[in-house]
Amino acid sequence: MLPKRGLAALAITTVALVLLLSFKTPDATLQGRTGTVAVVEPGTPSTAAPRATATPTAGTGDATAASTIDGPVVSTRWGPVQVEIVVAAGRLEDVVALQLPTGRHSGEISSWSEPILREAALQAQSADIDIVSGATYTSDAYARSLQAALDQAGLG
């Protein structure tokens, strides 16, 4: 039989362990290249529809029109993914992640995989990009949102 002190120590240790394992850090927004990424809880439907806008950009002496097109929100088991593309002169000029999975581990994965995915898309000029090891769900959803935006831009 356990002495009273041993029983009390066991009870305190058990409570502390339960509290420690149930502790969750607050979700923080990810800092993207052009601002913050929206924090959307997994399973929350998005009411945002894809949008396309034309924005003039300064060239060398003449102005060319650039289109900004949002891809759809693609839900993953770790959170939503959405990209926005900038197209000018029939070329993919930029890809910006509007939404990426957040949270402790998911946020870390998003922060290091997003620049790799962006660079791959710009080099390929398409959504035919390799999946980033360790970020399979994010990579797949990124490519799907990107492909839909490219299709809407007429580059698919």
Secondary structure, DSSP 8 states (H G I E B T S, - for coil): ---HHHHHHHHHHHHHHHHHHH--------B-SSSB-----TT--------EEEEEEE-SSSEEEEEEEE---EEETTEEEEEEEEEETTEEEEEEEEE---SHHHHHHHHHHHHHHHHHHHHHTSS-----TT-HHHHHHHHHHHHHHHHHHT--
